């Protein structure tokens, strides 16, 4: 008797799983870069032998989402899709139904930070309202680093301490900053021995003529990277050169030949400007 009861319970469990609609988004979260054209997949399986009629909808919930959070509604088999006006021109849905299963992939174009939301896929099928008719996923929009700005803080004179800063206005996930130094001939060299590197702030102590050269900062995250470079010419006390061209001339004289392969002044700000501190 106990054996028959166990089999009956097992059959009921199997039947309940089969005889119920199932809607599935494969992943709980997706990450894409701002500006990408992306798909959000959604599949469904009906307990019926064939899906004759279905209403499929996509909606989005976020901190600034209106009470009406519906994006679109698709009607099968009519093939008609109603898209809310604010989403027209940037969303479509790719629907395919085959027997008792199907898919309804949402496609978003040129995503923005406003698309940082939870997206819901819902499938309604008459006579099949048991089970899971809706599933959700979280979309996170990542931001590539904006072109960084390199700046020199302090007096570029023998014996002085100066900062070279690097800062990108935008970037998510958080940015990391990496420095490299090249001499006037554009040859990669070891860092100045009296240097501390605190992310976007490169501190140079007791500088001398040998500190002169080009300093390149790379701002990066998991999306991409961007760079800036700045020339530095260290002079005896009291000597001052204000322009980038003047600094490059001094660097050329230091090296006794022209510099090649370097684009000085790329996203740079010279001494005396009002610099913004770099991010750690």
C-alpha positions in Angstrom: 0.0 0.0 0.0 2.8 2.4 0.9 4.5 1.5 -2.4 1.4 2.3 -4.4 1.0 5.6 -2.5 4.6 6.6 -3.3 4.1 5.9 -7.0 0.9 7.8 -7.1 2.5 10.9 -5.5 5.4 10.6 -7.9 3.1 10.5 -10.9 1.2 13.5 -9.6 4.4 15.4 -9.2 5.5 14.5 -12.7 2.1 15.4 -14.1 2.0 18.8 -12.3 5.4 19.7 -13.8 4.4 18.6 -17.3 0.8 20.1 -17.3 1.9 23.6 -16.6 3.3 26.5 -18.6 7.0 27.4 -18.1 8.6 30.7 -19.1 12.3 31.0 -18.9 15.0 33.7 -19.3 18.3 31.8 -19.2 20.2 34.2 -17.0 19.3 36.2 -13.9 21.4 39.2 -15.1 23.0 40.6 -18.2 25.7 43.2 -18.7 26.2 45.2 -21.9 28.0 48.4 -22.8 26.2 51.6 -23.3 25.3 52.1 -27.0 25.1 48.3 -27.7 22.3 46.7 -29.6 21.3 43.7 -27.4 19.0 40.7 -27.2 17.2 39.6 -24.1 16.1 35.9 -24.7 12.9 34.4 -23.5 11.6 30.9 -24.1 8.4 29.2 -23.1 6.8 25.7 -23.0 3.1 25.1 -22.8 1.3 22.1 -21.2 -0.9 22.0 -24.2 -0.1 19.9 -27.3 -0.1 23.0 -29.5 -0.2 26.8 -28.8 -3.1 28.1 -30.8 -3.4 31.5 -29.1 -0.9 33.4 -26.9 -0.4 36.9 -25.6 3.3 37.8 -25.0 4.4 40.9 -23.2 7.7 42.5 -22.1 7.8 45.1 -19.3 10.5 46.9 -17.3 10.8 47.9 -13.7 13.3 50.5 -12.5 13.7 53.3 -10.0 12.2 55.9 -12.4 9.8 53.6 -14.2 6.3 54.9 -14.7 3.3 53.0 -13.3 2.7 51.8 -16.8 5.9 49.8 -17.3 4.7 47.9 -20.3 7.1 47.9 -23.3 5.2 45.8 -25.8 2.5 43.2 -26.3 2.6 40.6 -29.1 -0.4 38.6 -30.2 0.0 35.1 -31.6 -1.0 33.8 -34.2 -2.0 37.2 -35.6 1.6 38.4 -35.6 0.6 41.8 -34.3 2.9 43.7 -31.9 1.8 46.8 -30.0 4.8 48.8 -28.9 4.5 51.6 -26.3 5.2 55.0 -27.9 8.3 55.8 -25.8 9.9 52.6 -27.0 9.0 52.9 -30.7 12.1 52.8 -33.0 14.4 51.1 -30.5 12.7 47.8 -29.5 11.5 44.8 -31.4 10.5 41.3 -30.4 11.5 38.1 -32.3 8.7 35.6 -31.8 8.7 32.1 -33.1 6.1 29.4 -32.0 6.6 25.7 -32.8 3.9 23.4 -31.5 3.9 23.7 -27.8 7.0 25.8 -27.4 8.4 29.0 -28.6 10.6 32.0 -28.0 10.0 35.8 -27.7 13.4 37.6 -27.6 13.4 41.3 -26.9 15.8 43.3 -28.9 17.0 46.7 -27.7 19.0 49.2 -29.7 21.5 51.8 -28.5 21.0 51.0 -24.8 21.5 53.9 -22.3 21.8 54.2 -18.6 18.1 54.5 -18.4 17.9 50.9 -19.4 19.3 49.8 -16.0 16.2 47.9 -15.1 14.6 44.6 -14.4 12.9 43.2 -17.5 10.0 40.8 -17.3 8.8 38.3 -20.0 5.2 37.1 -19.6 3.3 34.6 -21.7 -0.4 34.1 -21.4 -2.0 31.0 -23.0 -5.8 30.2 -22.6 -6.4 27.0 -20.7 -2.8 26.9 -19.6 -2.6 29.3 -16.6 -0.8 27.0 -14.1 2.9 27.0 -13.5 5.4 29.9 -14.2 4.0 32.3 -16.8 6.5 35.0 -16.2 10.3 35.3 -15.7 12.6 38.3 -15.0 16.2 39.4 -15.5 18.3 42.4 -14.5 20.1 44.5 -17.2 23.1 46.4 -16.2 24.5 49.0 -18.6 28.2 49.4 -18.4 30.1 52.6 -19.4 33.5 52.7 -21.2 36.0 55.2 -19.8 35.7 58.7 -21.3 39.0 60.1 -22.7 41.1 61.0 -19.7 42.7 64.3 -19.1 46.4 64.4 -18.1 47.6 67.4 -16.0 50.8 68.6 -14.4 50.5 70.1 -10.9 53.5 71.9 -9.4 56.7 73.5 -10.8 58.7 71.4 -13.2 62.0 72.6 -11.8 65.1 70.8 -10.5 64.6 69.5 -7.0 60.8 70.0 -6.9 58.0 67.5 -6.1 55.2 67.4 -8.7 52.0 65.5 -9.4 50.9 64.2 -12.8 47.2 63.5 -12.7 44.9 61.4 -14.9 41.1 61.5 -14.7 38.2 60.1 -16.8 34.8 61.8 -16.2 32.9 58.6 -17.0 33.4 54.9 -16.5 31.5 52.0 -14.9 32.6 49.5 -13.6 35.1 51.6 -11.6 38.2 52.6 -13.5 41.8 51.6 -12.9 44.7 53.8 -14.0 48.1 52.7 -15.3 51.1 54.8 -16.1 54.1 54.4 -18.3 57.0 56.8 -19.0 59.0 57.3 -22.2 62.1 59.4 -22.8 62.4 62.1 -25.5 63.2 59.5 -28.1 59.9 57.7 -27.3 61.7 54.7 -25.7 59.9 53.0 -22.9 61.9 53.4 -19.6 61.7 52.4 -16.0 59.7 54.8 -13.7 61.5 57.7 -12.1 63.0 56.0 -8.9 61.5 58.6 -6.6 57.9 57.9 -7.6 54.6 56.9 -6.0 51.7 55.7 -8.1 48.3 56.2 -6.5 46.0 55.3 -9.3 45.2 58.5 -11.2 47.9 60.5 -9.4 51.6 60.0 -10.2 53.8 61.7 -7.7 57.4 62.5 -8.7 59.8 63.6 -6.0 63.1 65.6 -6.3 62.8 65.8 -10.1 65.7 66.5 -12.4 66.5 66.8 -16.1 66.4 63.0 -16.3 62.7 63.1 -15.2 61.8 64.9 -18.5 60.0 62.9 -21.1 56.4 61.8 -21.9 54.0 60.3 -19.4 51.1 58.2 -20.7 48.1 57.2 -18.6 45.7 54.4 -19.5 42.2 54.5 -18.0 40.4 51.2 -18.2 37.6 48.9 -17.1 36.1 45.7 -18.3 34.4 47.6 -21.2 37.5 49.2 -22.9 40.3 51.6 -22.3 41.4 55.2 -23.2 44.7 57.0 -22.9 46.1 60.5 -22.5 49.8 61.6 -22.7 51.6 64.7 -21.5 55.1 66.0 -22.1 57.2 67.0 -19.1 60.4 69.1 -19.4 62.2 69.8 -16.1 64.2 73.1 -16.0 66.6 74.8 -13.7 64.8 77.2 -11.2 63.5 80.3 -12.7 63.3 79.0 -16.3 59.7 78.7 -17.6 58.2 77.4 -20.9 54.4 77.8 -21.2 53.5 76.0 -24.4 53.4 72.4 -25.3 55.4 73.2 -28.4 58.0 74.9 -26.3 58.3 71.9 -24.0 58.7 69.5 -26.9 61.5 71.8 -28.3 63.3 71.5 -24.9 62.8 67.8 -24.9 64.3 67.5 -28.4 67.3 69.5 -27.2 67.7 67.3 -24.2 67.8 64.3 -26.5 69.7 66.0 -29.3 67.3 64.6 -31.9 63.7 64.9 -33.0 61.0 62.8 -31.2 59.1 60.4 -33.4 56.0 58.3 -32.8 54.6 60.4 -29.9 51.5 62.6 -30.0 52.3 65.1 -27.2 49.5 67.3 -25.9 46.8 64.6 -26.3 44.2 65.3 -23.7 46.6 67.4 -21.6 46.4 70.4 -19.4 49.5 72.4 -18.6 50.9 73.7 -15.3 48.9 76.5 -13.9 45.5 75.2 -14.9 42.8 74.3 -12.4 43.3 70.5 -12.3 40.8 68.0 -11.0 42.3 65.3 -8.8 42.5 61.8 -10.3 40.5 59.0 -9.0 42.3 56.4 -6.8 
